[in-house]
Amino acid sequence: MIRTYKDDVDSFSDPVTQTRRQKIQLLKWLKEQRIKPCPIETLVSIGDPSTLLETNPGMHKIFEKILQAEQIPERIVQLEKEQKEKLLTPYMIQKISDLIVQEQQQYKSKQFNILERYSLTSSDLTLGVRCLTCHHIPMQRIHGSWYCPQCRQVNKLAHQETIKDHLYLHETISNKECRQLLHLESINATTRLLRKMNLSQKGAAKAITYSLPFS
């Protein structure tokens, strides 16, 4: 998927493929819980109403899966009409919902705070993008890529591993924290880097925080 804004062109991983993968994961999880699988439909919601959706000739069927947010309720009604048989009772829906919440809580409880385990604080950590080749910190941001002054490697995506490392320790990251972490000044540039990682988002405007998606 490609987004064009003014003179900037950003590419993102295919959201339709992502929903298919999540569908497979959910079906597998339902089987593990001994819950009879039911039809699962996947949709991609575009939140910004000003977004113009375009595709290549012959690919218009993709718009059955990618919709503007305001079209979602209508599409759900349509899907409900197509599915004549009710396979899940309200009780089963609530049970599945409770199991998902319980599973997520168990997942979080298994995580341990590495900083506490080794008696470290955030001030003990070295900020900056880590070179994936020689592990030097920090790399330098030059013309949209990361340059390592030690081994001279250039990598456009080196920041992603540094951000993930932060999220493994702190669970969330804000734009301000990310700028401090990557040694960047531009709010907009940092926002673009974060959004390209397909992280989960919570909050709005300056209060947005990013986290690793639960999978």
C-alpha positions in Angstrom: 0.0 0.0 0.0 1.3 3.4 -1.0 0.4 6.8 0.6 1.1 10.0 -1.3 1.0 13.3 0.7 2.3 16.5 -1.0 5.8 15.4 -2.2 6.2 12.5 0.2 5.5 8.9 -0.8 5.3 6.3 2.0 4.9 2.6 1.5 3.2 0.3 4.0 2.8 -3.5 4.3 -0.3 -4.9 2.8 -3.1 -4.6 5.4 -5.3 -7.2 3.6 -2.5 -9.8 4.0 -2.2 -8.8 7.6 -5.9 -9.4 8.3 -5.6 -12.8 6.6 -2.8 -13.7 8.9 -4.8 -12.6 11.9 -7.7 -14.6 10.7 -5.5 -17.8 10.5 -4.2 -17.0 14.0 -7.7 -16.6 15.4 -9.0 -19.8 13.8 -6.0 -21.7 15.3 -6.7 -20.1 18.7 -10.4 -21.1 18.6 -9.4 -24.6 17.8 -7.0 -24.7 20.8 -9.8 -23.5 23.0 -12.0 -26.3 21.6 -14.5 -23.8 20.2 -16.2 -24.7 17.0 -14.8 -22.5 14.2 -17.2 -20.1 12.5 -17.0 -18.0 9.4 -14.7 -15.0 9.9 -14.7 -12.0 7.6 -11.8 -9.6 7.4 -12.1 -5.9 6.7 -9.6 -3.0 6.6 -10.9 0.4 7.9 -9.4 3.7 6.7 -10.0 6.2 9.4 -9.2 9.4 7.6 -12.3 10.4 5.5 -10.2 12.6 3.2 -8.1 9.5 2.1 -8.6 8.8 -1.7 -8.5 5.0 -2.4 -7.1 3.9 -5.8 -6.0 0.6 -7.2 -4.6 -0.9 -10.4 -7.0 -1.8 -13.2 -8.7 -5.2 -12.6 -8.1 -5.0 -8.9 -11.3 -3.3 -7.8 -12.5 -6.4 -5.9 -10.0 -5.2 -3.2 -12.6 -2.5 -2.2 -14.7 -5.3 -0.8 -12.0 -5.6 1.9 -10.8 -2.0 2.2 -13.4 0.5 3.3 -13.7 4.0 4.7 -14.6 3.8 8.4 -18.1 5.2 7.8 -18.8 2.3 5.4 -18.1 -0.4 8.0 -21.6 -0.5 9.7 -23.3 -0.9 6.3 -20.9 -3.7 5.3 -21.5 -5.5 8.6 -25.3 -5.4 8.0 -24.7 -6.8 4.5 -22.5 -9.6 5.9 -25.2 -10.5 8.6 -27.8 -10.8 5.8 -25.5 -13.2 3.9 -24.9 -15.4 6.9 -28.3 -17.0 7.5 -27.4 -19.4 10.3 -26.6 -18.1 13.7 -23.6 -20.1 14.8 -22.7 -18.3 18.0 -25.1 -17.5 20.9 -24.6 -14.3 22.9 -23.3 -16.5 25.7 -20.6 -17.9 23.4 -19.6 -14.5 22.1 -19.2 -13.2 25.6 -17.2 -16.4 26.5 -14.8 -15.9 23.6 -14.4 -12.2 24.5 -13.6 -13.1 28.1 -11.1 -15.8 27.0 -9.3 -13.3 24.7 -9.0 -10.8 27.6 -7.8 -13.5 29.9 -5.2 -14.7 27.3 -3.8 -11.2 26.9 -3.5 -10.7 30.7 -1.6 -14.0 31.0 0.7 -13.0 28.1 1.5 -9.7 29.9 2.0 -11.4 33.2 4.7 -13.6 31.7 6.7 -10.6 30.6 9.3 -9.5 33.1 10.8 -6.1 33.6 14.4 -6.5 32.4 15.5 -3.2 34.0 14.3 -4.3 37.4 15.8 -7.7 37.0 19.3 -6.3 36.5 18.8 -3.3 38.8 19.0 -0.7 36.0 17.3 2.6 35.3 16.4 4.3 32.0 19.4 6.6 32.5 21.7 3.6 32.3 20.6 3.0 28.7 22.5 4.4 25.7 20.1 6.2 23.4 20.4 6.2 19.6 19.9 3.8 16.7 22.0 0.7 17.0 24.0 -0.5 13.9 22.7 -3.9 13.0 26.2 -4.9 11.6 28.7 -3.7 14.2 26.3 -2.7 17.0 27.7 0.8 17.3 25.5 3.4 18.8 24.4 5.9 17.6 23.9 5.7 13.8 23.5 9.1 12.0 20.3 10.0 10.0 21.5 11.1 6.6 19.1 11.6 3.6 16.4 9.3 4.9 18.8 6.5 5.8 20.9 5.5 8.9 24.7 5.7 8.5 27.1 4.0 10.8 30.3 6.1 11.3 32.2 3.1 12.6 31.6 0.4 9.9 30.1 2.7 7.3 27.0 0.6 6.8 23.8 2.3 5.5 20.4 1.0 6.5 17.0 2.6 5.9 15.2 0.5 8.6 17.7 0.3 11.4 15.5 2.4 13.7 12.8 -0.3 13.7 14.9 -2.6 15.8 15.8 0.2 18.2 12.2 1.1 18.7 11.2 -2.6 19.2 14.0 -2.9 21.9 12.4 0.1 23.6 8.9 -1.4 23.5 10.2 -4.7 24.9 11.3 -2.7 27.9 8.6 0.0 28.3 5.6 -1.4 26.3 4.7 2.0 24.9 6.5 4.9 23.2 5.3 8.5 22.4 6.5 10.7 19.6 8.6 12.7 22.1 10.2 9.6 23.6 10.9 8.3 20.1 12.6 11.5 19.1 14.8 11.3 22.1 15.6 7.7 21.5 16.5 8.1 17.8 18.1 11.6 18.2 15.6 13.2 15.9 14.1 16.7 16.0 11.3 16.5 13.5 7.9 15.5 14.9 6.5 14.7 11.4 9.4 12.6 10.4 9.2 10.6 13.6 5.5 10.1 13.1 6.1 8.7 9.6 8.7 6.3 10.9 6.4 5.1 13.7 3.3 4.6 11.4 5.3 2.6 8.9 5.9 0.0 11.5 2.2 -0.8 11.8 2.2 -0.5 15.6 -0.9 -0.4 17.7 -2.0 3.2 18.5 -3.8 4.6 21.5 -4.9 8.1 22.1 -5.1 11.1 19.8 -3.1 14.1 18.6 -0.1 14.7 20.9 -1.2 12.0 23.4 -0.8 9.1 20.9 1.3 6.3 22.2 2.5 3.3 20.2 2.9 -0.3 21.2 3.7 -3.7 19.7 0.5 -5.4 18.4 -0.7 -8.3 20.4 -0.3 -11.5 18.4 
